[in-house]
Amino acid sequence: MARAFGPLLIALVVAFCLAFLPLWVSGYILGLLTTAYYFGVFSMAWDLLFGFANEVNFGPTFLIGLGAYTAGILDSLYQPPIAVCVAAGALAAVLGGVVLALPALRVRGPYFGLTTLVAVLILQNFIVVFADLTGGEIGLTVPDVISVSDKVNYWIALGFMSFSGLVLYGLSRSPVGLILQASGQDAVQAGALGFNVVKHKLASFIVSAFFSGLAGALMVFYLGVASVGTFVDIAVGVQVIVGAVLGGRRTILGGALGAIFLIGAGELLRPLGDLSNFIVSAVALVVVLVFPGGLMGLLGGSREAA
């Protein structure tokens, strides 16, 4: 038990130390980390579905985009309290996740991933076709923001990432997480033992959708705009997936570490232009190949997958 929750305690200590960062660094760095923290939640939520249920969701931005655009459109049209918009965004992601998961979980192998990928393309087309409502390719301007203070936005993102990591990590180490892992490794055997594989995988999809949509809704009120390139584009989904795999499969917390590393390294190497993407991708590939456990495995001195 102590070994299982050791990484969580370390992560909480690190998060506590990061809370004092606004006292020492510039607003530019705080803004970069604020975005990275939201992407950390995206990656952690994705790892719950892939790392434990072994379902490859190639369309995490479908859930993220539903949350962001629902919250943004609601605020743009009616301007209710931000909390209402954020809750609506999370609910939309959950409902969209259920609609997507029910048929998708009945197929196996690459067909599940293909279904989720198609969902992203459908959402992209919807945003473009209904440009009067969504802002189309230009993007949707959101009238309200959570705060104009970079410090407040930073603390909200850090607190949300810490809370999400606590819940997702605890869930992954609970009996439900063990059942998910067993179902992902051998669904037939898990079913023979009396576990409802589809029900547990659906539950993991709902939890993943909730945190993805909630993070997307919060992020749109930080950025003040919702656009395809920020929330729905396939390249964004690839970044979320790479962050989770780079951090370490079945670690949950590694997803946050991987996402922060990708965004931080990309910004640090930005002066190199397009070469920066190549370098970051190459480093990520080397880490994944040499250390299947990702950055979490590297920090723990293990070469084995988590």
N, C-alpha and C positions, 0 to 999 in steps of 0.2 A: 504493500500500500504506500509506504513512504517513498519507495523508488518510483512508483507510478506518478505520484504528485510532486516529485522533486522538481521536474522541469517547470511545472506550473508555479511553484513557489519562487523559483529563480526568475521567471518571467514577470511575476508580480513585483518583485524587488526592482527589476530593471525598469518596469513601468513607473514605479514610484520615483525612481531617480530621474526618469525622463520628464516627469511632471515639473521639475525645477529648471528644465532647459530654457524656457522663455526668459528666465532672468539673465541668461548669458549670451544668447545667440540673436541674430537679426531676424526681422520679419520675413525675409526671403527664405531662410532656412526653415522657419516655422511653417510657412506656406507649403514648402516642398514636403515636409514631414506630415503635415495634415492630410495631404492627398495620399501619401504613402500609407498612412494608417487606415484610411478607408479601403484602399486596395488590399491591405492586409486582411481585413474582414472578408472581402471578396474571396481571397485565396483560402482562408480558413474554412469558409462555408463550402467551397468547392471540394476541399480535401475530405470533408465529412462524407460526401457522396461517393467520391472516387476511392479514397483511401480505405474506407471501411465497407461500403456497399459494393465496391468494385464496378460502379457504373460510370462510364466515361461520358461526362456531360461536356460536349464540345460547344455548348451555347450558354455559358454562364451569363453572358450579357443580355440574354432574353429576360432573365429574372431581374437583373440589375436595371435594365432599361425600363421595364414595367414599373418598378418602384420609382425611378427618377422622373419619368415622364408623367406618371399619374399624379405625383406630388406637385410637379411643376405646372401641369395643366390646371389642376384644381386651384392652385394659388393664383395663376394668371387670370382665371375666369371669375373666381369668387372671393379670393383673398381671405379665407377663413384663418383661424390661428394656425401657425406653422405645425404645431403638434398634431392637429387634425390632418393636415396634408401628409405629414410623415407617416401617420398611422394608415392613411388611405393607400399610400405607396406600398407599405409593407403588406397590407391586405391584398392589393392587386397582384403583387408578386406571388403570394401564397396561392391565390385562386388560379393564376396563370400556371403556377407550378403543378397544381393538381390536374388541371386540364391537360397539361403536357405530359405529366408522369403516368397517368392512368393508361393511355394507349402505349406510351413508350416503354413502360416496364414489362409489357407483354411480349416484347421482342428481345432478342439476345444479340450479343456481340456488337459488331459495328453498326447495326441497325438502330440501336438506342442512341448512339452518338450522332448518327446521321439525322435522326428525328429532331434532336435538340438543335443541331446546326441549321436545319430548315426553319425552325421556329425563329431563329435570329434573323434570317433573311426575310421572313414574313413580316416581322416587326419593323425591319428597316424599310420595306416597301410601304407599310402602313404609314410610317412617319412621313415619307416623301409624298404619298398620295394625298394625305389629309394635312397638307402643309398649313392650311388656315388655322388648324387646331394645334398642331405640333411644332410649327415653325419650320418644318421641312428641313432642307439641307443647310439652311442658314442657322437654325437653332432657335430654341424657345427661351426668351428672356423671362426670368423669374423676378417678379416685383420685390419680393421680400428676401431677406437674408437672416440667418440666425444671429449674426453679430458682425459688426464692422471691425472688431478688435481681433487682430491676428492671434493674440494670446488666448482669448476666449475660444476661438475656433479650434486652436491647437488642443486645448484641454478637453473640449468636447469630443474631438476625434480620438484622442488618446484614451479618454475614459470609455468611450464606446467600444474601441478595439479591445481594451482590457476586459470589459464586461462580456463581450462576444467570445473572446478567447476562453474566459472562465467557464461560460456555459457550454460552449462546443467541446472543450477539452473534457469537462466533467461528464458530458453525455457520451463522449467517445470511450471513456473508461468505465462507464456504467454497464450493467447487464445488457442494456439495449445496444450499446456499442459492440459488445462481444458477439451478440446475435447477428448484428450487421456484418461484422467481420467474417463470421462463420458462413453467412449466406453468400457473401461475396466470393469466398474461396470455393465453396461447394454448395450450391443452392439445393441440389437434390438431397444431399445428406442432411442438410439443415432442415429441409422439409420433412424428411423421414424421422427426425428427432422431435417433430411436433411443432416446429416454429413456423409461423406464417411469414414466409419470405417476402411476399408482395407487400403485405401490410407494413413490415418493418422498413422495407426500401422506400415505400411511399412516405412513411413518417420522416425518414432521413431527407427525402426530397423536399418535404414541406419545411423542415427546419432550415435546410440550406436556402430555400427560397425566401423564407422570412428574413434571415439575416442579410441576404444579398439585396433584397428589396428595401429593407430598412436602411442599409448603408448607402444604397443609391439615392434614396429620398433625402437623407441627411446631407449627402455630398452635393446634391443639386442646390440646396440652400446655402451651401458654402461657396460654390462657384458662381451662383447667380444666373446660370444658364444651363440648359439641357440641349445637347447636340448628339448626333449619331456618332461622331468621331470620339466623343468623350465617354459615352455610356454603352453604345450598342454595337459599334464596329467590331468585326471579327478579330482585328488586331488587338483590341482591348481584351477580348476573351482569351487570346493566346497569352497575353501578358499575365492574366490572372492564373491560367493553368501553369505556365512556366514558373511563376512565383511559388505556387503550391508544391510542385515537383522539386524545384530547386531547394526549397526549405526542408523538404523531407516528407515523403508519403506516410500517412497514418500517424503524423505527429501533431496535426492541427496547428500548434503554435509555430511550427516551421513555416507555415503558409504566410504568417505575418512577417517573419524574418526574411523569407525569400522575396516578398513583394517590396519591402523596404529596401532591400539590397538592390533590386532591379531599378527602382526609381532613383535611388541615391546614386548608383553607379552611372546610370544613363545621364543624369544631370551633371555629374562631375566630369564626364567625358564629352559633354555637349560641344565644347570648342572644336572637337575633331570632326564634327559634322556627321555624315552618314557612317563614317568609320566607327563611331561610338556604338552604334547598334550591333555592328559586327563583333566588336570586342566584348561587349556585355553578353551577347549570345554565345560566343565562343567560351567565355569563362563559365557561363551557366552549363553548357554542354560538358565541359571537362569535369565540373563538380559532380554532375549527375552520373557521368560514366565511371569516374574514379571512386566516388562515394555515393552508392545507391541510396544511402540514408539521407542524402542532401546535406545542407548546412548544419542541421541539427545533429546528424550523424558525425559530421566533421568536427563539430564542437565537442561532441561526446567521445571522440576518438574511436569511432566505429566505422567500418567500411560496409557494414551490412545495412540492408534496407530496414527501416523501422517496422 
